[in-house]
Amino acid sequence: MSRAPIALTCGEPAGVGLEIAEKAWSELKDELPFFLIADPAHLPGTVPCQLLHSPQDAAGVMAHALPVLPHPFAASRTPGTAQSDNAEGVIDVIAQAVDLAMNGEASAICTLPIHKKALKDGADFPYPGHTEYLATLGGVDNAVMMLASDMLRVVPATIHIPLSDVPSALTPALLEETIRITAKGLQSQFGIAAPRIAVAGLNPHAGEGGAMGHEDAGIIAPVLGNLRREGFDITGPLPADTMFHAAARARYDVAVCAYHDQALIPIKTLDFDGGVNVTLGLPFIRTSPDHGTAFDIAGTGQANPSSTIAALLMAAQMAQSA
């Protein structure tokens, strides 16, 4: 029996997402079926498209046209300028994709970038980003954001908060749950039976025995010790400045980091175009490109589809492993 297609959400219409969706179809039309959920009137029109009555029709359409499951929006698309009237449409498309994934009509979800301020201004969107909204839609208390490429996988334990708030937010309970969700996701969706997990310290030199902070010895190390005793293959807390060279990366399957930039700077430096955002801990598979709306180049045709192509391919691989 053939696997259901991947649902690709349109994200912020004024950004580069729709241009990238058309480019991704051109690259992948002979490799895997996916369908775009969007307002057909917003499409740039650089490739042929065909409207679907049902996601199951995507496979038969894919070879000759971009399959589009139509979802009307309130306002037109103006590249580079978000329209607040479209905020509800962006949110509803994400919810529709989750429904399709939960009922088996989509094998995975790949989400194109949203613009958080536009959603807040237009629909009072209460979530910091995609990850937290998807966790709510999936009925889970917490989900974990992982950035992945062929070169590196990283997980930030704290995500979209000010750096000054990280020490108080990085609690033993949060760190333990993040590691458990990460390990389970690598096992169930990536086929890694015994994940090797490296954990970065919060402070320079992982605190250097308390000389540069007490969080590493007082918060991180006890959690890792408890998990080791349960059988986790886990190292740390490690100095973050020596974790990401090639020899170090060969010793682990994922690096769990204390905060956003500690995790994202290495992967974006190593593989900016190939990085994929994966949400672990959801009852469905979700990936997305590792970049934003890029309003500055929207409508110019310059947008690089590499990360979205990688995200769609990774979603397909994960669906195969699940």
SULWOTA-V762876 format. One record per residue. RES is the residue in one small letter. SS is DSSP state (alpha for helix, beta for strand, coil for the rest). OMEGA is omega in whole degrees, -180 to 180 (* if undefined). Layout:
res=RES ss=SS omega=OMEGA
res=RES ss=SS omega=OMEGA
This chain:
res=m ss=coil omega=-178
res=s ss=coil omega=-179
res=r ss=coil omega=178
res=a ss=coil omega=-180
res=p ss=coil omega=178
res=i ss=beta omega=176
res=a ss=beta omega=178
res=l ss=beta omega=-179
res=t ss=beta omega=-171
res=c ss=coil omega=-175
res=g ss=coil omega=179
res=e ss=coil omega=-175
res=p ss=coil omega=-176
res=a ss=coil omega=179
res=g ss=coil omega=-176
res=v ss=coil omega=-173
res=g ss=alpha omega=-177
res=l ss=alpha omega=175
res=e ss=alpha omega=180
res=i ss=alpha omega=178
res=a ss=alpha omega=179
res=e ss=alpha omega=178
res=k ss=alpha omega=179
res=a ss=alpha omega=177
res=w ss=alpha omega=-179
res=s ss=alpha omega=-178
res=e ss=alpha omega=-169
res=l ss=alpha omega=-171
res=k ss=coil omega=179
res=d ss=coil omega=-174
res=e ss=coil omega=-177
res=l ss=coil omega=180
res=p ss=coil omega=169
res=f ss=beta omega=176
res=f ss=beta omega=-180
res=l ss=beta omega=172
res=i ss=beta omega=-173
res=a ss=beta omega=170
res=d ss=coil omega=-179
res=p ss=alpha omega=-180
res=a ss=alpha omega=-180
res=h ss=alpha omega=-173
res=l ss=coil omega=179
res=p ss=coil omega=176
res=g ss=coil omega=179
res=t ss=coil omega=178
res=v ss=coil omega=176
res=p ss=coil omega=175
res=c ss=beta omega=177
res=q ss=beta omega=-179
res=l ss=beta omega=-178
res=l ss=coil omega=168
res=h ss=coil omega=-177
res=s ss=coil omega=177
res=p ss=alpha omega=-177
res=q ss=alpha omega=179
res=d ss=alpha omega=-173
res=a ss=alpha omega=-176
res=a ss=alpha omega=-179
res=g ss=alpha omega=-178
res=v ss=alpha omega=-166
res=m ss=coil omega=-174
res=a ss=coil omega=-174
res=h ss=coil omega=-180
res=a ss=coil omega=174
res=l ss=beta omega=179
res=p ss=beta omega=-177
res=v ss=beta omega=171
res=l ss=beta omega=-169
res=p ss=beta omega=175
res=h ss=coil omega=-176
res=p ss=coil omega=177
res=f ss=coil omega=-175
res=a ss=coil omega=-174
res=a ss=coil omega=179
res=s ss=coil omega=178
res=r ss=coil omega=173
res=t ss=coil omega=-176
res=p ss=coil omega=178
res=g ss=coil omega=-178
res=t ss=coil omega=-180
res=a ss=coil omega=177
res=q ss=coil omega=-177
res=s ss=alpha omega=179
res=d ss=alpha omega=-179
res=n ss=alpha omega=-175
res=a ss=alpha omega=-180
res=e ss=alpha omega=179
res=g ss=alpha omega=179
res=v ss=alpha omega=-179
res=i ss=alpha omega=-178
res=d ss=alpha omega=179
res=v ss=alpha omega=178
res=i ss=alpha omega=180
res=a ss=alpha omega=178
res=q ss=alpha omega=179
res=a ss=alpha omega=178
res=v ss=alpha omega=178
res=d ss=alpha omega=-179
res=l ss=alpha omega=178
res=a ss=alpha omega=-177
res=m ss=alpha omega=-180
res=n ss=coil omega=173
res=g ss=coil omega=179
res=e ss=coil omega=173
res=a ss=coil omega=-180
res=s ss=coil omega=-179
res=a ss=beta omega=176
res=i ss=beta omega=170
res=c ss=beta omega=-174
res=t ss=beta omega=173
res=l ss=coil omega=-168
res=p ss=coil omega=173
res=i ss=coil omega=175
res=h ss=coil omega=-169
res=k ss=alpha omega=-180
res=k ss=alpha omega=179
res=a ss=alpha omega=180
res=l ss=alpha omega=179
res=k ss=alpha omega=-180
res=d ss=alpha omega=-173
res=g ss=alpha omega=-175
res=a ss=alpha omega=-180
res=d ss=coil omega=-179
res=f ss=coil omega=-171
res=p ss=coil omega=-173
res=y ss=coil omega=178
res=p ss=coil omega=-179
res=g ss=coil omega=180
res=h ss=alpha omega=-171
res=t ss=alpha omega=-177
res=e ss=alpha omega=178
res=y ss=alpha omega=179
res=l ss=alpha omega=177
res=a ss=alpha omega=178
res=t ss=alpha omega=180
res=l ss=alpha omega=-179
res=g ss=alpha omega=178
res=g ss=coil omega=178
res=v ss=coil omega=-178
res=d ss=coil omega=-177
res=n ss=coil omega=172
res=a ss=coil omega=-175
res=v ss=beta omega=177
res=m ss=beta omega=175
res=m ss=beta omega=172
res=l ss=beta omega=-172
res=a ss=beta omega=170
res=s ss=coil omega=178
res=d ss=coil omega=-176
res=m ss=coil omega=-171
res=l ss=coil omega=167
res=r ss=beta omega=179
res=v ss=beta omega=177
res=v ss=beta omega=172
res=p ss=beta omega=-180
res=a ss=coil omega=171
res=t ss=coil omega=-170
res=i ss=coil omega=-170
res=h ss=coil omega=177
res=i ss=coil omega=177
res=p ss=coil omega=-180
res=l ss=alpha omega=-180
res=s ss=alpha omega=-180
res=d ss=alpha omega=-174
res=v ss=alpha omega=-177
res=p ss=alpha omega=-180
res=s ss=alpha omega=-179
res=a ss=alpha omega=-176
res=l ss=coil omega=-178
res=t ss=coil omega=176
res=p ss=alpha omega=-179
res=a ss=alpha omega=180
res=l ss=alpha omega=-178
res=l ss=alpha omega=179
res=e ss=alpha omega=-179
res=e ss=alpha omega=179
res=t ss=alpha omega=-179
res=i ss=alpha omega=-180
res=r ss=alpha omega=180
res=i ss=alpha omega=179
res=t ss=alpha omega=-179
res=a ss=alpha omega=-179
res=k ss=alpha omega=180
res=g ss=alpha omega=178
res=l ss=alpha omega=178
res=q ss=alpha omega=-171
res=s ss=alpha omega=-174
res=q ss=alpha omega=180
res=f ss=alpha omega=176
res=g ss=coil omega=178
res=i ss=coil omega=-171
res=a ss=coil omega=-178
res=a ss=coil omega=-175
res=p ss=coil omega=174
res=r ss=beta omega=-172
res=i ss=beta omega=174
res=a ss=beta omega=-177
res=v ss=beta omega=-180
res=a ss=beta omega=171
res=g ss=coil omega=178
res=l ss=coil omega=-172
res=n ss=coil omega=174
res=p ss=alpha omega=-180
res=h ss=alpha omega=-178
res=a ss=alpha omega=176
res=g ss=alpha omega=-179
res=e ss=alpha omega=175
res=g ss=alpha omega=179
res=g ss=alpha omega=-179
res=a ss=coil omega=-178
res=m ss=coil omega=179
res=g ss=coil omega=-174
res=h ss=coil omega=-176
res=e ss=alpha omega=-176
res=d ss=alpha omega=180
res=a ss=alpha omega=-173
res=g ss=alpha omega=-176
res=i ss=alpha omega=-172
res=i ss=alpha omega=-175
res=a ss=alpha omega=179
res=p ss=alpha omega=178
res=v ss=alpha omega=-179
res=l ss=alpha omega=177
res=g ss=alpha omega=179
res=n ss=alpha omega=-179
res=l ss=alpha omega=176
res=r ss=alpha omega=-179
res=r ss=alpha omega=176
res=e ss=alpha omega=179
res=g ss=coil omega=178
res=f ss=coil omega=173
res=d ss=beta omega=-168
res=i ss=beta omega=178
res=t ss=beta omega=178
res=g ss=beta omega=-1
res=p ss=beta omega=-176
res=l ss=beta omega=173
res=p ss=coil omega=-174
res=a ss=alpha omega=-176
res=d ss=alpha omega=178
res=t ss=alpha omega=-175
res=m ss=coil omega=-165
res=f ss=coil omega=172
res=h ss=coil omega=-168
res=a ss=alpha omega=-178
res=a ss=alpha omega=179
res=a ss=alpha omega=-178
res=r ss=alpha omega=-179
res=a ss=coil omega=-175
res=r ss=coil omega=180
res=y ss=coil omega=177
res=d ss=coil omega=179
res=v ss=beta omega=174
res=a ss=beta omega=175
res=v ss=beta omega=-174
res=c ss=beta omega=-174
res=a ss=coil omega=-175
res=y ss=coil omega=-170
res=h ss=alpha omega=-173
res=d ss=alpha omega=177
res=q ss=alpha omega=179
res=a ss=alpha omega=-170
res=l ss=alpha omega=179
res=i ss=alpha omega=-180
res=p ss=alpha omega=-175
res=i ss=alpha omega=179
res=k ss=alpha omega=175
res=t ss=alpha omega=-178
res=l ss=alpha omega=-172
res=d ss=coil omega=-174
res=f ss=coil omega=-176
res=d ss=coil omega=-176
res=g ss=coil omega=-179
res=g ss=coil omega=-179
res=v ss=beta omega=175
res=n ss=beta omega=-180
res=v ss=beta omega=175
res=t ss=beta omega=179
res=l ss=beta omega=178
res=g ss=coil omega=178
res=l ss=coil omega=176
res=p ss=coil omega=177
res=f ss=coil omega=-179
res=i ss=coil omega=177
res=r ss=beta omega=172
res=t ss=beta omega=173
res=s ss=beta omega=174
res=p ss=beta omega=-177
res=d ss=coil omega=175
res=h ss=coil omega=-177
res=g ss=coil omega=-174
res=t ss=coil omega=177
res=a ss=coil omega=-180
res=f ss=alpha omega=-175
res=d ss=alpha omega=179
res=i ss=alpha omega=-180
res=a ss=coil omega=179
res=g ss=coil omega=-178
res=t ss=coil omega=-178
res=g ss=coil omega=-176
res=q ss=coil omega=-172
res=a ss=coil omega=-179
res=n ss=coil omega=-177
res=p ss=coil omega=-171
res=s ss=alpha omega=-177
res=s ss=alpha omega=178
res=t ss=alpha omega=176
res=i ss=alpha omega=178
res=a ss=alpha omega=-180
res=a ss=alpha omega=178
res=l ss=alpha omega=179
res=l ss=alpha omega=179
res=m ss=alpha omega=178
res=a ss=alpha omega=179
res=a ss=alpha omega=179
res=q ss=alpha omega=179
res=m ss=alpha omega=179
res=a ss=alpha omega=179
res=q ss=alpha omega=-178
res=s ss=alpha omega=-174
res=a ss=coil omega=*
